[in-house]
Amino acid sequence: MIVSNMEIIPGKKIREHLGLVQGSTVRTKHVGRDIMASFKNIFGGELHGYTELLHESREEAIKRMKQQAEAVGANAVLNVRFSTSSITQGAAELFAYGTAVILE
């Protein structure tokens, strides 16, 4: 499955457009990560716990988007984008979406 943020893939032709596909995950903060984040706020630096949480969230959202694309018969998802939104205090959604296509 080709996944790209480009609208086309050089050297490939779009044979069929199958529509929008998406995947999302909602994650909450972890108490241990919050404690470490509070120390980082004092001393500065990267919040590794949150970086890891966001990486895992992106991977899960992409996996779910690819599963939806496979279910409609696509072999590629083009023009992939990400969005985030706050669901409630301490919880956020990471949303991945793109256009499912069949490439030749």
Secondary structure, 3 states (H helix, E strand, C coil): CEECCCCCCCCCCEEEEEEEEEEEEEEECCHHHHHHHHHHHHHCCCCHHHHHHHHHHHHHHHHHHHHHHHHCCCCEEEEEEEEEEEEECCEEEEEEEEEEEEEC
